[in-house]
Amino acid sequence: QVQLVESGGGLVQAGGSLRLSCAASGRTFRTYDMGWFRQAPGKEREFVAGIVWSDTTYYADFVKGRCTISRDNAKSTVYLQMNSLKPEDTAVYYCAVRGSGSLYDSGGYIGWGQGTQVTVSS
């Protein structure tokens, strides 16, 4: 099973930026489709951004150009750059490896990191 380790979360003021990182152990990382999800207390886990093996990227509508997902296959790492953060972005952010199924649904992913907390203050 692929091991994923997220980092880069923390406390930031509204309007600020964070870059999350996710390091993967898989030797075939280049073939993986990767995604970022988030989960706030009392809410379902929701899709934030995804990047497939070909580097095509996908974003949730609520991102509205504020986030950029990228990957470095040489480092087996995927990143999520988040700008213009809002208090409603506060959540635990999870990195995940896609298996089969919808890119936008958590059920389509087969490996998850431990999550990293992002807190945006007003």
N, C-alpha and C positions, 0 to 999 in steps of 0.2 A: 504494500500500500504506500502511496505517495505521502511523504511527510511535508507539511507546510508550516512555516513559522512566520507570523506577521510581526511587524514592528512599525513604529512611527506615530502611533496615536498619542494623544495627550489633550491638554486643556488649551484652548485658543479662544480669543475674543471674536465676536461676530465681525465678519469681513476679513478675517485672517486666512492663512493657508496652512496646510499640512501635506506631507507626502508620506503615504503608507507604502511599506515594502513587504513582499511576501517571498521568502526563499523556499524553493522546492528541492526535494532530495532526488526526484526521479531522473534517471539517466536519459530518458527520452522526453525531457521537458519540451524540446522543440516541437513535438507532435501534439502537445496538450492544448486544449482550449481552457482558458482561465477566466475566472469571474471574481468580482467583488460584490458581496452582499452586505446588508446592514440590518440590525435588529434593535429597535428601541423597546424599553420596558412595556409590556402589555400588547405589543404589536407583533405581527408576523414578520419573518425574515423577508426582506425585499431586495430585488436586484438593483444594483447600482451601475455596474459597467462590466463589460466582457471583452475579451480579445481572443481570437481564434488563432490557429497555427499559422495562418497566412498573414497575420498582423491586422486584419480587418477588425475594427472596433465597433462596439455597440454600447449605447447609453440609455439609462432610464430618462423618461421625459422630464422628471423633476430636476435633473442635473442642469439643464438649460445652459450648457456650455461651460459650466464651472469646474468640471472634472475631466481629467485626461488619464486614460489607462494606457500603459505601455509595458513592453517586456524586453528583457535582455537575456537572450537564450544562452549566451556564453556564461552568464552568471546564474542561470536557472532562477531568475527572479522576475516577478511582475510588480508593477508600481501603480499606485493611484495618487495622482496629484489632485488635490482639492483646493480650490480657491473660492474667495467670496463666501466663506462658510457662514451658515445661518444656525441659530439655536435649534431649529428643527432637524438639522443634520446630526444632532447628538444621538449616538448609538454605538453599539459594538459592531465593528466592521470585521468581516470574515473574508478571507481568501479561499477559493475553492477550485478544484480540478473537475472539469466537465467529463461526464461519462457519455451517456446518450440521453436524448430528449431535448426539451426546449432550453436554449441558452438563457432564457429569461426566468426560468423556474428552478428553485433550489433542488427539486427532485431530479433534475438532470445532472447533478454533480455527485461525484463519488468520493471525494476527499476534501476535508476541511481543516483549516488552521484553528488555533485556539481562540482567535479573535483579539482585536486591540481596541481599547476604548477611545472614542473621540467625543470630547465634551466641548461644546461651543457656548460661551457665555454671552449674554446680551449687554 
